[in-house]
Amino acid sequence: MFKAILIEKDEAGYRAGVRELDDSALPEGDVTVRVAYSCLNYKDGLAITGKGPVVRKFPLVAGIDLAGTVEASSHPGIAVGDAVVLNGWGVGEGHWGGLAQRARLRGDWLIPLPGAFTPRQAMAIGTAGYTAMLCVMALERHGVTPAQGEVLVTGANGGVGSVAIALLAKLGYTVVASTGRLDEAGFLKSLGAAEVIDRAPFSAPGRPLAKERWAGAVDTVGSHTLANVCASMRYRGTVAACGLAQGMDLPATVAPFILRGVTLAGVDSVMCPRAERIEAWNRLARDLDMSKLDLITHEIGLAEAIPTAAALLAGQVRGRVVVDVNR
């Protein structure tokens, strides 16, 4: 038997609760993992609360991330006792996820836990931090360097935004953080932001082109915010877009792209190829200041994940939430 956050939908409605499940209920897979830690991401918040169409089958165990130890394996590249990490691959959406004490998965979805991290630290990073690293790598691939100017991070108090600030600052970039919580300016500056600005000017409809400012940007918000970020990019700047907290729409024009040569680089963490995942995690081991990670992380138990999911969607949670699934 094991405990898990189970999401159900039937005549009684949509609900999530901590349930004790039998191992026989686990889905198909060639690797069984004893989970040590999971975490809460924006997508987990949508799944647990039902406020977004994340869950594709019911009942489903929530959680798009996990870190733990292999208990059983018929996968040729994974052995019992291996420490592993999982991010994405539809886990916590269409396949039972990591907010549980046990998970059965496809071994191809797993990567080795980097030796630099404990399972708890890996989940303090989680999909949010791994996505932030993918965004930084996208900016680098498109030639954005610290010498070219400021880099904007939107949704700066969130998981992706806060890790992106810490990464970019350590790599020498001048980071400007955009947030709706200006009272958190001191916290964001402690992560490495050189300046903190109000998100309000980005959140409303804007002009097709604005004054050039940003050499690069990491956008976690979408909608009008992303449109306005693109409009204010410097010539041949790059925006790494990975989120939709404001919305899935993009009310923009082609002006920034055809008049300033701006690149809009989409960043997907769910189906990202395994080699790039491993590269991102190796880069995190090298480029993330773990003392900064501690600043943005707090830990909860499994049952606390349900109310915390609602708080996360309400913008009341900063940084990263680690879930100890065994308490």
N, C-alpha and C positions, 0 to 999 in steps of 0.2 A: 504494500500500500504506500501511496505517496500523496502529499498535499499539492494542490495546484489551484490557480485562479481559472475557473471554468466559466466560459461565456455560453449562455443558453438563450434560445429564442423559440417560443412556442405560443400557444393560445394565451398563456399568462403574461406574455410580453418579453422584453429584452432585459437580461439581468446578468450580472457577474458576481461570483461569490467564491470563497475558498471552499473547496471540496476535497474529500479524501477519496482517492481513486485507486482502483486495483491495477497492478501492472499489466494485466491482460487487456486493459482498455487502451494501452499505448498504440499509436498507429504503426504502420509498417516502416521499416528502416533497417539498415545493416549495422547501425551503431547505437548503443544505449549509453547515455551519459548520466552520471550522478551530478546534478547541478549544484554548484556552490553559490553562485550569485547570478542575478539577472539585473535588469535596470528598467527605468521608465523613460520612454521616448514619446514624442508627440503622437506618433502613430499608435502607440500602446494606449495613450489617453483616449484617442478616438475609438479604439476597439473596446476598451473596458466600459466607457460611458455610452457607447452606441451613437455618438454624435457624428460619426463619419462611416461610410460604407467600406470599412476595412475588412471585417470578418466575412469570409466567403462561404463558410460551411459551419454548421452547428451540430452538436456542441463543439467548442474549440477551447483549448488552453491558450491563454494569452501569452505575449512576450516575444518580441522579435530578436532578442539577444540572450545569450547565455555563455557562461564559462564554467567548466567543470572537468571531471575526470571520467575517462572511458571505463565503463563497467563490463561491456560485452561488445564484440566486434567481429563481423565476418567480412569487413572491408580490408583489402590487401594492404592498404597504406596506413592503417590505423590499428594500434595495439591496445589491449587492456592496460590501463594505467596511464595512458597518454593524457596530458593536460591539453584541452582544446578550447577554442572560441568559436562561436557562431554569430553571424550578423546577417539578417535578411533571408533571402531565398524563399520568401513567402511564408516563412515560419511565423506563427502568431497571426497569420491571415488565412491561409488555406491548410496549414499543417500545424499540429499541436506545438506550442512554443515553450519558452524558457522560464515563464513565471510559475515554476513547478520544481519539485525536488528531483524529478527524473524526466528525461526526454529521450525519445527514440527518433533517429534522424538518418538521413542519407549521409554517408561518410564524405561524399564529394562536397558537401556544404561546409565541412569543418576545416579549420586551419589550426596549426599548432599554436598554443599559447606562447607568445614570445617570452624568453627567459627573463626579460627585464621587468615583467609585470606579474603580480599575484592575480588570482582570479578576481578579487575585489577591485584591484586597480584596472583590470581589463574592462570590467563593467562600469567603472567610473568613466571610462572612455566610451565604451559601447558604440552603438551605431552612430550616435551624435558626434562623438570624437573622431571616429573612423571616417564619417562623411566630411567633417571639417578638414581632415587630412587630404581626402580626395579633392576637395575644393582648392586647397593650397597647391596640390600637384597640378591641377588644371591651370591655375594661374601661371605656374612655372612653365608648363608646357607651351603656353602662349606668349612666353617671353616677358612676363611682368617681373621686374626686379625692384629691390628696395630703392635704387637710385632714380626710378622713374616717377616717384611721387606717392601720394597717400593712397592707402587701400581702405575702403569702407567695408564695415561689417554691419549688416542689418539684423534685427532680432538679437541684439548683442547679449541680452541677459539669458537667452535660451541655451540649451545644451550645445548645439552646433556653433552658435555665435560665440559663446564664452571660450570654447576650446579653440576656435579659429583665431580669436584675439591672441590667446597665449602662444599659439604656434607662430603666427605671423610676427609677433613682437620678438620672439626669440630668434627668428630668422632675419631680423634687422629691418623689417618693414615699419613704416609710420602708419599706425592703425587708428582710424576714426570709428568710434562705435556709435551706432544709432539705436536708440531705445525709447520706449514710452515711459520708462521709469527713471527719470533723471535723478531721483534720490539715490540711485545705485551707482552714480558716477564714480564715487570713490572706489567701490568694488571693481568696476570695469577698468579703472586706471591701475589698480593693483595687479590686474591680469596683463597689463602692458599697453592699454589704449592711451594714445597721446592726447586724444580729445574725445569728448562725449557730446553728442548732439541729439536734439529732439527728433523723434521719428515723424512728427506731425507734418512737416513740409513734404515728406515723401508719400504720405498716406492718402492724400487727396489727388484728384485729377490734375495733371500738370501739362506743361508745354511739350511739343514734340522734341525740341532741343533746349537745353538749359546751359548755364555757364559750365564750361569744362572744369572739372576738379579732380576726379578719381582716376588713378592709373589702373586700379583693379578694384574688384568688389566681390564679396561673398554675400549672396542674398538668400535668406531663409524665409522670406515673407511672401514673395509673389505679388500679383495683382498690380495696383497703382504704384506700390513701392518699387517693384522691379522695373516698371516702365520709367519711373522718374530716375532711378539709378542709371539705367541705360542712357537716358537723355542727358545726364550730367557727367558721362565718362569723358576722359581726355582722348585725344586722337589715338586710335588703335589700342584703346584700353580693352580689358577683358572682365566680364562679369561671370562668376561661377554661381549658377542658380541651382539650389537644391531643396527649396521649401515652398510651402503654400499657406502659411499661417494666416495671411490676409485673404487669400483666395486663389483659385486655379486660373482665373482669367488673366490676360495680359493686354490691357488697354493702351497699347503703344502704337507708334508708327515705325516705318522703316528708316526714318531720317538718321538716327544714330549709326545705323549699320552701313548705309550707303554714302553718307556725308562725312562720317568720322571713322569709318572702318572698324567700328566697335564689334567685338566678338561676344556673343552670348553662348557660354559653354554650359550645357546641361550636365549635372552631376547626379548619377544614380548609384545608390549604395546597395540596392536589393539584389540585382542580377549582375553586379560587377564581377568580371572574371577573377578566378582564384589567384592568378599571378599578381594582379594589381592589388588585390586585397592584402596579400602577403607583403607586397612592397609598401603599402600604406601603413600596415602595422609595424613593419621594420622602421619606417620613417618616424612613426609615433614614438618608438622606443628611443630614437636618437634626438628628435626635435621637440618633444613635449617636456616642459619643466614640470616634474612631478609635484613640486611644492605648490605650483599654480593649480594643478589638478585637485589637490587637497582643499584649496580655497573654494572650489566650485562644487564640491561633492558633499552630500549628506546621505546617511543610510537609514533605511526603514525595514520593517519586517514584511512578510508576505501579505498579511491582511491589510496593512496600512497602504498597500499599493492602490487599493480601490478608491478610497477618498482622495489620495494624492493625485490620481489620474484626473479627477475633476478639477482640482486646484491647478494642475499643470495647464489644462486647456483654458482656464480662466486667467492665465498669465501671472499666477501667484507663486510660481516656483522658479527660482533662479538656478542656473547651472545644471548639475547632474544629480540624479536620484539613483542610488544603488539599492538593490533589493536583496536582502539576505533571505533566501527562500526557505531556510531551515529554522527561522524563528518567526 
